[in-house]
């Protein structure tokens, strides 16, 4: 761990070894510090934010100082890129597959990020919740009482999201069904 024991103006931030993640995507993590007098806490915040994206297996940094300015150089090692993202729906597609796929933030050809994997599952869950379905996912505490269950599986560089829709269809009631239709509605 490197530590800066002085304050100096952060002139620029640059990244080394980016392959599938763009510097523009990372810019919001550091841009509020550029041009300002920063100390070790600010640098540590930038590095922590970069690590928190989940795209990198290793993050190291150095500084190149000139007078009271410095450039922060962040050397990263990206995770292996995702080869394939699959969405499997077991049910009648209560929500269109296109809508569900659009909410997946884990992208093919981009470095794997468990953060994006989890966010994708949470986005899928939210879509069903907005439609008033009782839904749980692999991260939920109580999985027993849902009508939709969402999970994901990582197989090497392939990621499979699985949605199981449990629903009752074509119900036939016999006997005294007076008032039952109102209760079901």
Secondary structure, DSSP 8 states (H G I E B T S, - for coil): -----S-EEEEEEEEES-SSS-HHHHGGGTTTTTTSEE-HHHHHHHHHHHHHTS-EEEEEEEEEEETTEEEEEEEEEE--B--EEEEEEESS-SS-HHHHHHT----TTSB--HHHHHHHHHHHHHHHHHTT--EEETT-S--TT-SEEEEEEEETTEEEEEEEE----S----S--TTHHHHH-
